[in-house]
Each structure stands twice: as structure tokens, then as C-alpha cells.
Amino acid sequence: MLRQQRTMMEQFYSFLLLCIIFLKFPETWTESNVTTPSNVENMSSTESPESRNPGPRLLVEILVPLLVFILLILLAGYYFRFRKQRKAVVNAGDKKMPNGILEEQEQQRVMLLSRSPMGPKKYFPIPLENLEEEVRIRSADDGKLFREEYNSLPPGQGSFEAANKEENREKNRYPNILPNDHSRVILIPIEGVPCSDFINASYIDGYKEKNKFIAAQGPKQETVNDFWRMVWEQRSATIVMLTNLKERTERAATNRSPLDKCYQYWPDQGCWTYGNIRVSVEDVIVLVDYTIRKFCIQPVHDGCKSPRLITQLHFTSWPDFGVPFTPIGMLKFLKKVKALNPSHSGPIVVHCSAGVGRTGTFILIDAIIDMMHAEQKVDVFDFVSRIRNQRPQMVQTDMQYSFIYQALLEYYLYGDTELDVASLEKHLQTLHNTTTHFDKIGLEEEFKKLTNVRIMKENMRTGNLPANMKKARVIQIIPYDFNRVILSMKRGQEYTDYINASFIDGYRQKDYFIATQGPLPHTIEDFWRMVWEWKSHTIVILTELQEREQEKCCQYWPSEGTITYGEINIEIKNDNLLDAISIRDFVVTCNQEKEARLVRQFHFHGWPEIGIPAEGKGMIDLIAAVQKQQQQTGNHPIIVHCSAGAGRTGTFIALSNILERVKAEGLLDVFQTVKSLRMQRPHMVQTLEQYEFCYRVVQDFIDIFSDYANFK
């Protein structure tokens, strides 16, 4: 390598040989000493070459071949050493690495040595008041500055002798993701079993808390026993799982079968023994973004030791590749982890597949939120740099690095808006006290934050096609491409896969609702095709056909007998009015299929033409009736519509999710519930009145069931 320094009239050359080997992990590098600078007269001089001092030229002619020769020797030595190690790994049982096994690592190859004349670039802590602006600047130009900052991170230092031992090679899920010797978790050795103290797991510090976490790879079938030994020996009470058992890779997304990311190390039900540890399932709670499992564990051959309760929190909303679309789910998940982890327990065990990418992302968000509270600043760069010395490649891609900032900004801007039911009344009093004090944000200010949620017009390309714009009642309210309801394409007819409808998550289940507009005359057939193709048994309508002398929705059902739209036949069986709800039962058939289905429509008449309902009981009764229908027919999507499919529709879906959580956990978060809906469809819960109505219905619900036990 040649370093060149210029002066006004002359040049000085020094030589440095730098050799980097990328054939194995960790990447190896070495360098020679820098030679003494040699003076070379300016080559632009008018003197002839023969008249110049031949010394520097002779120096170059001697040194360059010598340096090339040394480089070739080093490369050859490392190549043969690598072949020997690789042969030892591959020949163990003639096992082959499946395609894509290094998926996470190959997405973003980390350069372990960055050299520049100025040295590595430094990034300083960001005061909280500057965080929003700094994230905006770094996000510009497709996140260019985030990538630069991420690529400036040091790789971490350490040795990996234990992980590279012959007996331990097969215990590593990925051959280039290994624990440092100085920070690895050391198991109690099993007598007579060599290297039984090894597991691919590392101690990781939290903010001001040493060894708060254990970052581990996802257990392999042959390491499950070691995993449970570690949980028991470390007295851990909480396991955080950030991968699904099988996932597709971005490179192999078209493959039929997804790749193994983690072996299932727990029984689905009952109990199972892993080595010397018996694991029994006590409880399973499935929510939309994560699943909570409770295990009881106890050594088999030591009955005098008391059993322990272990909580596994399994985040299921991380996509197969990339990062979550929004950090809201991760922040809720992190809060639940903090709430359920007992004080004075051992380290929290965190794992994904390799134990560095998503694992590092989770740990960083936790630590920097603690830093925000303590120091009113964030220092992501420094913290990643430090924990990479405990486990290499923590936070594995620039997308994960950017996601950390997005999560921190979300937390800073909106904070923790979750409430328990006992504090709702006091919170409502605070919201109605519109004062300038920063702790007392009025209801209007809270709703104004929701209106600042950006509408992602770049993700509305399908709905904005001219052929599809004709299918919209309100051109500002169309579905996002990423969650729009897709119909089967009619042969030879373009754009027939489109309907103005969006999948919306429920409290426990993804895509539990379909939010749509009231059908237009030329979209009724599409509406019934959607009902049929997505096997919906429940329709909720929240508008009258006409309000204030304007059409809000076409009558898309028969008043009597049977009506046909395209290939779909709808026969009305019952039409009963119960309080403010008309309940209509239809038998729906398709000409191309023999099956007949019962579809029930709940038509709510309690919403006035202007404003909101006077009281919340009617909405509570409607939600209860719909939930009962779902229990009887299976959890296929509930189709909900008003006129445009946003205001009243969003209010109904928000209240359904909020009340479901109140009953299950005794907790509510109106703000984040509505914010999440607006990330899935524009203008959900459209007015301040509708937003306030959500709070009021929850309060009415609590008053009706005033005994707190009813919520648990």
C-alpha cells in the first residue's frame, strides 16, 4: 500500500504492506512497518531522466517486487490454512451447508478494518431535542448517511479459540458467527464430555447494567439440551425470541420451502425432557405481534431443587427479510418484556437465528431508551461499538441500524401512552384540561399528533391508477399497496384484482378486519367477490344508505329473494331489528363452486348523520354481537364499512381492539391503537369527535363492568 504526501515542490513516499484475508471469520489482517520517507524530486521538472538522482527510482524497483512476493507468500499460507479448517468442518459427517445459511451475514458484509488518512469517523451523542431533525437528515437520499454511519462502526475485537475447537464446530449454527472467548457463556462441564462447557452465547451489557443480557444463536437440534442447561445455570427467567422457526431469505424468496432458522426447543403442550431439564408448558397467549409462553422447568435428577417459571416472549412480526414496517409493535413488545422479567433474576436470554442482527437491535433499543431517560441523549454509535467487543457483528445491517433510530424517535415523540383501566378517568380529566403545561397535553393536542402521521402516497400506486380511481368514493381514501385486499383477476380483464379495501390487524390476529368503502353501483360485484374469496362470514355496516340527502352506500343485498352479481348469488334468509342493529342473514353461493355459506350482516343504525352516538352502549353491544358471530363461524376476516371506509370504520375497529385488550389485560392505549390503524389505512378515526368517542366508550364499558375482575 502506498501512502502519498505532497508538499509545494517535492514528494515523499513511504511504503506500508497491508494484507487482509476474508477467507475465514474473524477476518485476519496484518501490516508491515512504514518505511522511512524517501525524497523524490518533482517529476514535473524539465530535467531529463538521466540527470535525476537514481536513488528513489532504484528504491521503488527493489521494494515493489519484494512487497508483492511477501504478499503472495502470506496469501498462500492463509489459503492452505483455510482449506485445512474448512475440510475439518465439511468432513464432519459429510454435512453440507444449505443454501442461504449465511443469509443475514451476506445481506450486509461488515468490513472489519476501515482505514483512511484521517482515521475513523467519529459520531457524537445526539441531544433529545435534536433527535427528530437528525433522523430526518440521516434518512434523506434513501438513508445514505445512516449507511455511512453504520459502515464506520468498528467490527469488535477478540479471540475465538473455544468456538473454533473441533468438538465445538458443529454447535455453531453459522461458522462465521462465534462468541468471543472473554465474554462467552461458560456452562458447567459434564463429566466425561469434552468441551461440554461451550455454547454459542455471549454476555452483553445493558445501559449501566453489566451482563443484563445473554445474546445467543437460535438453538440447533443438537444444542437444545445445552440451551436449557444455560437457562437453568444462569437463573434466567425470561427468553426473548426474535425469529420464526422457518423463514424465507430475500435471495431465496421464490423457493418453495423456507429455511430453518431455529429448532423448536419447547413442547407444544404437556412436558418434554431436554437432557437433564424437564420443560412443561403452563400457558400460551397469542397476540397480533407476539406470543407469550409460560414454562415450568426443573432438573430431572435433582428433585430437591424447586421448579422455576420461565417466560418466553416470541416476537412474530419481524418479516422474513428487512425490518418491521413500523417500530410500534417492537416498542410494545419491549415494554412487555420489561414488565414480565422479575427483578433479581439472571440475564435475559435474547436470540434470533445467528444471535447478532435482530438480537443486537432489540438490545440496543432497550439500552438507548434507558439512556434517554437518564441522560436526555442518544448515543447509538458508541453503544453498538462497545457491545461488538462482547459479540461481533451485533446489529448486522444498516436497515437494522436505521430501525433502531426510528424506534427511538417513535418513543421520544409519543412516549408511553398506555394506561390501566383504573387510571382512565384521571387521564380523561387531564386531557380535557387544555393547559400549556407540557405534562398536560389536551385531547386536541393528542389528536393533532395523529393527524401528523404521514400518508404514504408513494405506496398507493395501484389505487391511483386511472381505472381504479373510478372505483373510489373519496379519492383521498384508498388502500396502501402493501396491505390492500387482492381479488382474483378476471381472465382478459385488467385491474379486476383491485377493490378499495385494506387488511387491518386485530388485537390477537393479523388481517382480522377488512376496512372498505360502501359499495358503488359498479363495485357491488367486486364487494361480493371479496366476501366469497376471503371466506368472510361477517359484515358490519355503519352508515345508512342515504344521509343528508346524499348516497353513502348502495344497497348491495336483496330485500327479498335472491340477487346475482357476476358469479355470486345472494339469498336473504332473515332480517331482524334488535335495538339499533338490523341483523340480516344471507346464503351466498358461487356458480363455479358447490359450497354454500352463511353470511351475517350487522347494520348499526345508532350513528347519527352528524357527529357521534350519544352514548357508547350501542357500540359495545354491536362489538359483542360481532365477536359472538366470529366464535361460531371461525376467525375469517370481518368486513367493516361506512361510506368512505375510514372514519366510522376506523372507530369501530379501534374500539374492538381496545375493548379486547381491556378484557384480556386490563390495559388500554387509545393513541397507539389509532396510530397503528392510520399506518394501515389513511384517515382511520377521522375526526376529533370520533377520537374522543373511543375514550368515552371505553369509560362506559368500564362503568358497566365496574368489577376489575371482569377484565382479567
N, C-alpha and C positions, 0 to 999 in steps of 0.2 A: 504493500500500500504506500502511496506517495503522498506526503503532505507538502504542500507548496505555500511558501510565504513570499510575498512580494514587497519590495521597497521601491523607492523612486527610481533608482538607476541600476539595481542589481537584484539577483535572485539567489535564494538559499534553498538547498534541497536536503531533506532528511528522509531516511528510509525506515519504514516500520512494516514488518511482516505480520499480518493478522490472518489467522486461519479459523474458520467456523465450520463445524461439522454438524449437519442436520440429519444424520442417518439414525440417530437414536435419541431417546429422551433420558436425561435432560440434554439439550443441545450443548456440545462441547466447543470451547473456544480457547485459543492461546495466542500470544503475541510475543514478538521479539522486542528487545530494547530498541529505542530510537537511536539511529546513528548520529554522530556529530555533524551538525550542519556544514555543508561544503559550499564555498563561494563559487558561483559561476557568473562570468561576465555577461552582461545583457546581450542576448543573441541578435538583437536588432542593430548591433553595431555594424559599421561599414567595413570593419576589418575582415580580411579573408580568413577562412577556417585554418589555413596553415599557420597564420600568425598568432592564433589563440593559444592560451595555456592548455596543454592537452591533459592536465591532471584531472579535472572534473569529468571530462569525457571518458577517460580511462576508468575512473571510479564507476561510472554508470555501466560501462561494458563488462566490468568484473562482477559488480553486485547483482545486476538483474538476472543473469543466468544462475548465479548462486542461489538467489532467493527463490526462483522458480523450481530449482532442483530440490530445495528443502521443502517447499510446499508439496511437491509430488510425493516425497517420502512420507510426510505427515498424512496426506490423503490416503495413501496406500495402507499405512498402518491402521488407521481408523476404519478403513473399509473392511480389512480382514478381521479386525476385532468385532465389528458389527455383524459380519456374516456368521462368525462363531456363535455370538449371543443369539442371533435370530434363529439359527439352526437349532439351538437348545430349546427355544420356545416352541417352534413349529413341530419339532420331532416328538415332543411330549404327547404321546397318544396320537400322533399324526393329525392333530386338530388344525382346522383351517379357520382363519378369521372370516366371519360372514361379511358380505358387502355392507358398507355403511357403518361398520362398528365404530369408526372414528368420526361419526357424523358431526358431533358437536365440535371436535377438535379441528376438523378440516374446514368447517364453516369460516373460521377466523384463525389463521395460523399466527401464533404470537411470536414475534421476533424477540429473542431473549437478549439481544445486545443492540443497543442503538447508540451510535457514535456520531458526533458532529463536532466541528471545531469549537463551538460554543458550549458543548456539554449538553446533558439532558435538559429539556424544557421544564420549568417549574410551574405548578399551578397552585394558587393560594386559596385559602378558605374564602367562602362567599358569605357575607352577612345576609341574614334572612331577608332584610328589606330589599336586597338586590337580586334575590333568587329568581323571581319571575322574569326579570329582564335578561339575566344571564342565561336562563334556559331558552328564552326566545332567540337570543343571539347564537347560541350553540346549535339550535335546531335549524337555523337557516341553511339554505343551499343543501337540502337533503341531509342535514346533520353533519356537515363537513367538519366543523370544529369539535363535535363530540368524537368523531373518528380520530382526529389528530390527538386529542387529549387521551383517548383510550390507547392509541399506539405509542404514546410516550410513557406508559406505565412500565416500571421495571418488572422483569419476569419473576423475581424472587430468587433467593439463594438457598442452597442446602445440598446435602448428600442423600443418596437413596440406596444405601448398601443393603439394608434389610429387605426392601421391596424387590431388589434385583437378585436375591438368593434363589438358587434353583428350586428350592422347596416352596417358595412363595410366588413364583411367576404365575402359576395357574389361578392364584387367588385374586389377581388383578383383572378387573373387567376390561380395562384398556391398558396396553403396555406402555403408553406414554403419560398416564395419569397415575402418579405414585406419591405416597406420603413421604415427607421429609423425615429423616432419622430423628432429628431433635424434637419434633412435635408430633410424632405418630403415637397413636393409642397403643399401649402395650398390654396385651392380655396376660392373665395368669397362666403360665405354661402348663400343659397337660403332660403328666409324667410319661416318658417314653415316646412322646410325639415330637420330633424335631420341628423347630420353628413354629410351634403352636402358639407363640405369643404374638403372631403377626395378624393384623387385619388392615385393610386399606381404608384407614380413617385417621383424621388429624384433629388435634385440639385447635380451636380457633377462639381468639379473644372477642368479647363484645366491647361495647363502649365502657371503658373503665371497669370492666369485669373480666378477669383472666379466665380463660378456658370456659367461657359461657356456653360454647357450642362444641359439638363434635361433627365435623364435616366428613361424610362417608360416601363411598360409592354405593349404588344400589346393590343389595346382596345378590350373589350368584347362587345357583343351587348348591354348589359345594362350599359356600361360605355362610349359609344361613345359620348354622349352629354357632359359628364364631360371632355373628351379628348379635344373637340373643345373649351369648356369654358377655359380650361387651356391654349391652344394655343393663344386665344384672350387676356386673362388676363395677360399673361406673355409677350405679344407683340413679340412672336416668329415669325420669318419669314421663317424658314427652318425646315422641318421634314425629318429625316433620318430613313428609314425603312429597316431593315436587315433580314426580314423573308418573305417567301411567305405565302399566306393566309392559305394554307394547305400544309402539308409536311408529309412524312413518317418518322417513327422513326427507328433507327437501329434494335431495338428489334422487331418491328412490320413491318419490311420491306416487308414481304410477304402478309400483309393484303391488301385486295382489295381497301379499302377506306383509304386515308390519313387522318391525324388528323388535326383538326382546330388549327391553331397557332395564328391567328389574325382575328378579324372581319373586313370586308371591311368598312372602315369608311369614304369613299368618293363615290360620284356618278360616274358611268362610263362616263356619259355625262350629259349635262344640269345642273340642280341645285337640291339640296335637303336641307332640313332644319333639323338640329340636335339640339333639344332643342330650344335655342334662337339664334342659329348661322346658317345663310344660307351659304351654300358652293356651289359654281358654278365652273365647270371645264372650264378653259380658253385654255389650250393647253396640249398635251401629246406627248412626244418624246420617242420612244422606241429604245434603243441601245442594243448591244450584252450583256453587263454585268449589265446594269441598265436602269431604266425608269425614265424620268423626267415628273412630272405632275405639272401644274400651277393651283392654285385655287384662287378664289376671295372670301373672307369671310366678313360677315357683320352681326351685331346683327339685328334681325328681328324687335324687339320692340323699337329700338332706331335709327331712321332714320337719326338723326343728326350726328352720328358717321360715319366717312369716311370708305369705304371698304379698305381692305388690301389684298395685293398679298402674297400668301403663296406658297413656292416651296417645293414639296415633291420629294426627291430623293430615289428611291426604288431600292436597290441592289438585283438583281435577280439571281446572280451566286453563292450564298452560297449553297453548297449541302445540301441535307436533313439531313445528319449526317456527322460529321467530320468538316473539314475546306476546303477552296478553295485549289485547286491543286497548284496554284501559286498566289503570292500576287500582281501580276501586275494589275489585274482588280480592286482590292481594293484600290491600290495607285492612279489609275486614278480616281476612284470614289471619294476618299477623296479630291483630288485636285479640282474636280468639285464642291463638297460641299463648300469648302473654297471660290471658285470663285463666287458662286451664293449667298452666305449668305451675306446680306447687313451689313455694319458696323453700329454700334449703334442700332442694333436690339436686341431683347431679346434672351434668351438662345436657342441654337439649341436643338430641341426635337429629341432624339435618342431612337428608340425602336426596339426590335426583338419580341420574344414571351414573355419570362419572364422578359426581360429588364436587364439582368445581363451578359449573356455569350457573344453573338456577340456584344451587346451594349458596354460592357466593352472593348472588343477587339478593336472596332472602336475608342473609346475614347482614349485608350492607344496609338494606333499608331499615332493619331493626336498629342497628348501631347508630346510624346518622339521625334517625328520629330522636333517639336519646340525646345525641349531641345538640340537636336543635333546641331541645328543652333546657339543656344545661348551659350552653354557650351562645345561643342565638346565632348560630352559623352552621354551615355545612362544609365538610372537607372530604369529599368522596375520593379524590385522587390519593390523598395521603393514607386513608384507611385501606383502600384496595392495595396500595403498595405494601403496607405493613402486614396484612393477612396473607399476601402472596409469599411472604417469608415463612409462613406456617404451613401453607399448602399451595403449590404452584398453580398458576392459571385460574385462580379464583376470579370470578366474573370473566366469562370466556369470550364474549363477543361485544362489539361496540353497540349492538342493539340492546343487550342486557345493561350495558353501562348507561346508555341513554334512558332506559326504562327506570333505572334507579332514580335519576333526576326527575323524571315525570312523576314517580310515586311521591318523592319528597315535596315537589311543588303542589301536587294534589293535597297532601296533608297540610302544607303551610297555608294554602288558600282557603281550605274549607274546614280543616281541623277535625275534631271528633264530635259529630252531631248525634251520636247515638244516645238514647235515653232509656231508662227503665220506666215501667208504667207508673210507678209511684211518684216520679218527678215530672210527669207530663203537665199536670195542672200548673205547677210553678213555672215551667218553661213557657207555657202559653201566656201566662201573665207577663213574663219578661218580654216575649215577642210583641205584645200589644203595648208595652211601654216604649214608644218610639223616642228614645233619648239619644243624645250624641255620644254618650259614654261608650267606649269601644267594646265593653263586655256585654252590652245590652243591644244586640242587633235586632231591630224591629222586624216584623213579618215582611214588610215591603223590601227591606234590605236583603233578607234571606232569599226571597223570591227573585230579586234582581240578580243575585248571583247565578240563579238557574238560567235566566234569560241570556247570560253571558256565555253559556255553553255554545261553542261554535257549531254551526250547521255545516256539515262536511259536504259541500256541493260537489266536490270532486268525486265523491262516492255515490252520486245519483245519476250516473250516465245513462243507465237503462231507462229510468223513469223520465228522463229529459229527452229521449228520442221523440221526434215529432209524432210518430204513430202511437206512442204510449202517452204522450201529454194529453191526447184527446180522451184518455180513459180516467183522467183525474178530475175530481170535483173542485179541488183547490190546488193550483199548480205549485204552491209552496209546500204542500204536504204530500210528499211521495217517498217511497221506501229507499233506504240505503241499499246499495248493491250487495253488500256482504251478508245481509240477513233478509233479503226480500223473499217472498214466497214464490217458488218457481213451479209453473204448471207444465204439463207435458205439451210439447209442440205439436200442433195440428199439421198433418202432412201437407206440404206445399204452401203453408200459410205462415209468413214471417210474423214475429213478435207475438205469437199466440201463447208464448210461455209466460207472458207478463200479466200481473194483476197488481193493483195498488194495495199491497198488503205486506206486513212485516212480521217476522217471528219475534216474539218478546219472551224473555226469561221469566219464569215464576220463582217462588221462594225456594222450592226444592228441586225444580226440574227446568232444564234448558228448553227453550222453544215451547213453553207451556201454553202460551197465548198466541193468537194471530190477531194483530190490530189492523183493521181495514176500514175503508170508507163505506158509506151507504151506497149500494149498487146504483149505477146509472142504467138507463134502458138498454144500452148496448154492452153493458158488462155483467148483466144478470147471469148469462150462461157461464162466464168465467167464474163468478162467485160460486155457483153450484158445482162447477168442476173442481174448484178448490176444496169445497166441503167433501166431495167424494174422494179425490186423490189423496188428501191428507187425513182421511178417515175421521173427520170431526163428528162428534155426536151432540155438540152443544154450541148454540148460537146465542149471543147476548146483544140485544138492540137497545140503544139508549136515546133514541130520538123518535119523534112522531114523523109520519110520512111528510107532513107539511107543518111548518111553524112560521108564524108571522107571514102567512100567505106566500111562502116560498117552499119549493120542493126541497126536502132534506134527504129523502131516500125513496127509491122506487119500491113498490110492493113486489117483492120477488117471490112470494109464496101464494098459493091458491087460497081463496076464501072458502072454497068447497071443491070437492072432487080432486082431479089430477091435472097438473100442468107440466109441459115438457119444454126444457131448454136444451137444445142440441141433443146429446145422448142421455141426458139426465131427466128422470121422471120424478116429480114430487107430488105425493098424495097426502092431503091433510086428514088426520085422524081425530084430533081433539083440539079445541080452542076454549080454554077456561080462563076466567079472570079471577085472580086471587089478590085481594087488596089492590096494590098499584102495579101488579105484574100479570100480564097475559102469558099463559103457558100454552104453546102450540106444539103438537106432536106431528111429525111428518114421517112417512115411509118413503125412503129415497132408493131408487134403483137406477142402474145404468144398463143401457141396451146391450153393451158389449160384455156384461157380466151377469151371472145368475143371482148374485148376492143381493139381499135387501137389507137396508139399515134403518134403524130408528134414530131420528134426529129431533132434538127438543130445542125449541126457541123460547127464550125468556125475554119478553118485551116489557121494559120498565117504563111506566107512564108517569113516574114521580118526578121527572126532571122538568122544571118549568121552561117556557120558551126563552125567558130572560133570567139570568142569574143561576142560582144553585138551589137544590132542595132545601126546604125549611128545616128539616131535621134529618138525622142520619139513620134512623131505624129502618126506613125502606131500603136503603143501600145495604145495610147489614143483613136484612132478610134475603135480598137478592143474591148476595155473595154466598150465603149459607145454602140457598137452594141450588146454585150452580155447583158448589162443591159436592153436594149430595149426589147430583146427577153424574159428576165425574167419577165418584166412587163406584157407581153402579155400572158405568159404561167403559171404564178404563181411561187412562190418562192420555188420551189423544188431544190435540190442540183445541183450546176453547176459542172460537171465533167471536171477537168483540168489535162492534162498530157503532158509531154515532152517525154523523153526517160526513165530516172530513176524516174521521178516524184518528183524532189526536186529543182534543180537549176532554170530553166526557169519557171517551175510550181510555185515555191515559189515567184519568181519575179512578175509574173502576179497577183497572189493572193495578194501579198503585195501592189502592185500599185492599185489594185481595192479597197482595204480597205483604203489606204492613200488618193486617189483622192475622194472617197466618203466622207471622213471626211473633206477634204479641201472644198468641195462644201457645206457641211452642217454647218461647224463651222468656217471655215477659219483658221483651225489649222492642224498641222501635227506632227507626231512623227515617223520618219523612223526607228530609232533604236529600239524602243519598239515594233513597228509593226513586224519587222523581228524577234526580240527576241521571241515574242509570237508565231510566226509561228514555230520557231525551237523547242519550247516546245511541239508542237503538231505533228511534223514530223521531223526526223533528216535531217540536211543539207539543209533546205529550204533557198533559196537565197545562192547559194553555193560558189560564188567567190566574191572577192573584186570588180571586174568589174561589176558584177550584182548588188552589193550593191550601187555602185556609180551611176549606171544606174537608180536606183529608185529615187535618188535625182534629176538627170538630167531630168527625165520625169516629175516630179512634177514642176520643174522650167519651162519646156516647156509648161506645162498646164497653169501655171500662166501667162506666156507671151501671150499665145493665148487668155486667158480671163483676160486681164490686169485690167479691172474694178473690184475693190474689191467687188462691189455689186453682182457680179456674184457668189460669194462664199457664200452668205448669203441667 
